[in-house]
Amino acid sequence: MKGMRNRIAHGYFEINLETVWETIQTALPSLIEQLPAIRDSVR
């Protein structure tokens, strides 16, 4: 996902929306599950 951020921020006309959607569908659910633990660790 870090690489995806760099690609989106700097590759304005080279963004493959299918790849973005695939990343959202596969990586986001896992990240959402981890958010409470991440939040608790910075308190």
PyMOL commands that set and color helices and strands:
alter all, ss='L'
color gray80, all
select helices_A, chain A and resi 2-10+17-41
alter helices_A, ss='H'
color red, helices_A
deselect
rebuild
show_as cartoon
